[in-house]
């Protein structure tokens, strides 16, 4: 079983790896589609996911940890 400090380290490394992987296609998209187009697409999608994460905090305390954590992680 992993200690909490090791879990945090692996979660941080995983998050960093995902950021690196998704940065590579973004570099090419900025050159081909333009920043304005990507911004107009990204902001509404980001707003929907932030709303879902915020509303997940309103779930009752009796809800399972997975049900409360899922929308926040998404």
Secondary structure, DSSP 8 states (H G I E B T S, - for coil): ---HHHHHHHHHHHHHHHHHHHHHHHHHHHHHH-HHHHHHHHHHHHHHHHHHHHHHTTS-TTS-HHHHHHHHH-
